[in-house]
Amino acid sequence: MTHCPPSSALPTISPPAESNTIPTSSDTESFKILSFSTNCDICTYPIPASNTRYHCLECNSGDYDVCTNCYLKLVATGKINKENGHNGWRRCLAGHRMIVVGFEDHEEGQRRVIIRDLVGGRALNEQHVIQSQIQSPTSSLASGGLVASPELGTGDWTWKDGPERRKKASRLRGGPAPTNSITGGTTSASDPSHPSLSSATATPMIPPFRRFPPDGGVGLIVRALWSWYPEEEVRDELVFPRGAHITESENINDDWFWGCYAGRTGLFPGSHVEFVREVHR
């Protein structure tokens, strides 16, 4: 004979709590894409993100922007000479070469991009321009006078005599061998079947002389196969990540190259990059 307790005496078992609970709105963090407006330093009006603007890297510690309308007015009124305007050296009122920047839409928001880089690049030697200005001190941009350009003095532009010493002995540290972008195999500088970076432009086709140097400068454009981080005490080498495009590059001695990346210039090992194309003057 069995005894069955009444149903009221049985303990109540609560259902197990779910491990994957849906957080409430108060528990979740909301992220918002911030939008920043840039004001023109001439008319002080905001520049829409859809419009390009002229940006000076030197004036006001690199925070100097001019809208397209104001810059065209400066050229039309003679405050900036036509030679230094939008179809020339693209200089600001202080005589600095400017870049043209804009914004592109991406999934994570708008991204700032350089539409047109510095005329002549960052390695352009403007020392002879300064000498020409000293010889004619009455010329100034603000007064509408002419600012001498390199081709008026020597008939050519120079990138060789920059402030940095572009010399480097053959390095002793080992690095990964360059990879052929098509086959994926390693290449050697002495292998005639795979031309090296130096032989890729051994017989370039020189175009006719142009009035102004190209945007972004001249020289080799190379792509980084591996990142390069110099030692802390080294000051003359360039830092770049994998996949970076290094412009204005120059072959120093096959082991070392000189170039520009992210506004900085310096030396880097040639075994870490592959040839993309060459820009002639």
N, C-alpha and C positions, 0 to 999 in steps of 0.2 A: 504494500500500500504506500503510495507516494503522496507527498505533501506539496502542493503548488501554491506558492505565495500569491497574494492578490497582485493584479497588474499595477496598482498604485505603489506597491512596495518595491518594484523593480527600479534600479537606478537608471536615470536617463543619460544616454551617451550622446554628447554633442558631435556633430559632423566635423571631420578633420578640416583644419584651415588649409586653404589652397596656398601652395608655395608660390605660385605665380600670380600675385595680386596685381590688379590694374591700378597704377598710381592715379591719384586724383590730380586735378589741375593745379592744386597748391603745391604738390610734391614735384611736379615737373618744372624744368627751367625753360623759359622761352628765350630763343635767340632771335635777334633782329639784325638784318644787314644794315649797317650804318652807311649813310651817304654824306659825303663831304662836298661842299661847294667851294670853288676857288674864285676869288674876286680878281678882276683885272686891276693891275697896279697903275693904270693910266686913268680909266674912267670909273674905277671902283665898283662897277656893276658885276654881279655874279656871272661866271662863264658856265653855260650849260655843259653837262657831261657829254652831250652829243657833239659838241663843237671842239675843234682842236684849238690849241693855244700855244703861243711862243713862250718858251721857258728858258730863263737864264740860270746857269749853274753857279754863277759867281755873285751876282747882285743880291743883296739882302740875305747873305749866307745861303744862297740857293733857293730862296723862296721869293721868286719874282716871275710873274706871269703877265702876259699881255694878250688880250683877245685879238682875233684876226682883224676886226674892223678898226681898232685903234692902231694896230701896227701898219695897216695899209694907209691910214691917214697920216701917220708919221712919215711914211715914204712919199706920199702925194704932196705933203706940205714942205718937203725938203729937209725936215729935221733929221731924217736918216737918208743918206744918199742912196740912189737906186742901186748902185754897185754893192752897197751893204744891206740892201733890203731883202725882200722875200725871194727874189730871183737871183740874189748874189750871195754875199757872205752871211746874210741873215744875222746881223748884229743888233744889239740893244742900243739904247741911248748912251751907255757908257763905253761902247765899242767891243763888248764881249760877243763872241759867237753864241748863238742860241740854238736849241733843239725845238722840234715841234712834237708835242705830246698830245695824246688823246686817251680815250677809255673804250674798252671792249667789254661786251656783256658775256659773262660766264655763269655757270651754275651756282657758284658760290658768291656771285656778285660781279661788280665791275672791276676790271683790271686795267691798271695804267700801262700804256705801251708807248714806245717811241716811234712816232710816225716818220720823222726825218731826223737823222743824227747830225752831229756837228759837221759843218762844211770843212773838209780836210781832216776830220778826225781829231783825236786827242794828242796825237804825236806830231802834228804839224808844227814846224818851226816858224814862229812869227817874229823872230828877232829882227829880220830885215824890215818888217813892217814898222816896228818901233823906231828903227833908225831913220826910216823915211819920214815918220812923223816928227822926229827931232829936227830934221833938216827943214821941214815946213811947219813950224809950231803954230801957225795961224789957223791950220785946219782943225776942225773939231766937228763931232757929230751933232752936238747940241745946237751949234750955230748954223748947221746946214752945210758945212764945208766938207771937202772930200777927205776921206781917210785912205791913205795909200794902201794898195794891195800888193801881195808878193810879186805878181806877174809884172807890175809896173817897174820893179827894181831890177830883177834878175831874169825875168822871162820864164821862170820855173819856180816850183815850190820844193822845199826840202823837208824831209822827215828824219834825216840821218843824225843831225847834230842836236839831239834833244838834251834835256838836263840830266838824263840818266846814262850810266855807263853800260853800253850794250856789249859787254864782253864777258865770257864765261869759259873757263877751261873745261876740257872734257871731263865729265863727272865720273866718279869712281863707284858711286852707289848704283846697284842694279835695279832695273825696272822691268816691267812686263814688256814683251816684244810687241810691236805694232801688229794689229790684226787687219787682214784684208776684209773690207766691208762687204765683199761679194761672196767669197768662199769661206770666210771665217778662219782661215789659216793664218799662221804667223808669217811675216815677211822680213826680209833682211835687206839692209841698205846696199849690199853687194849683189843681190839677186836681180839679174837683168829682166826676168820675167815679171817682176813686180816693181815698177818704178817707185822711188822714194818720194818724200815730200819735196826734196830739193830738185829732183829731176822732173817733177810734175809740171814745173813751170820753167824748164830750161830754155825753151824758145817761145816766149810769149808773143802774142800778136799785140803790138802797141797801137792803140787807137790814136787818131789825130789829137793834137794838143787842144785841151778844152780851156775855156776862159776861167772857170772856177774848178777847184778840186772836187771830187765826188763826196757825197755825204758819207760820214763814217770813216773817211780816210782810205788809204791805199794799202796794198799788201795782201798777204795770204789770210784766208778765213779757214780756220781749222776747228774740228770738233773734238772735244775731250773724250777719249776712250776710258780713262780712269781719272778720278779726282786727284788733285795735287795739293798737299799741305806742307809748305816748307817748315824747316826747323825754326824755333823761336828766335834764334839770334840772326837768322838770315833776313835781310831787309830788301834785297833786290829781286826777289822771286815773286811770281804771281800765284795767287790762291784761286782755285776754281773747282767746282764740283764736276762729277761725271755728266757728260752730255752738254757741257757748256760750249758755246760758240765763241771762240777767241778771234778777235778781228785785229787788223793792222799788224799781222804777224810777220816776222822776218827771221829767216834761217841764219843763225849766227855761226854754228859749226856742226850742223847735223845733230849733235847731241843736245844742244840748247837752242831754243827759239826765244824771240822777244815778241810780246803782243799786248793787247788791251782786252780787259774783261771787267764789266761792271764799273766802268769809270776809272779803273786802276791799270797801271802798266807795269810790266816786269818780265823777268825771264822765267822759262818753264822748260821741262824736258821734252824733247821732240818725240820720244818713244811713247808718250802718253796721249798723243793726238793723231788725227788723220786729216788728210787734205780734203777740203770742201770745194773751194774755188779761189780765184785770185782777182782782186780789184786793181785795175791799172789806173795810172794817173791821167 
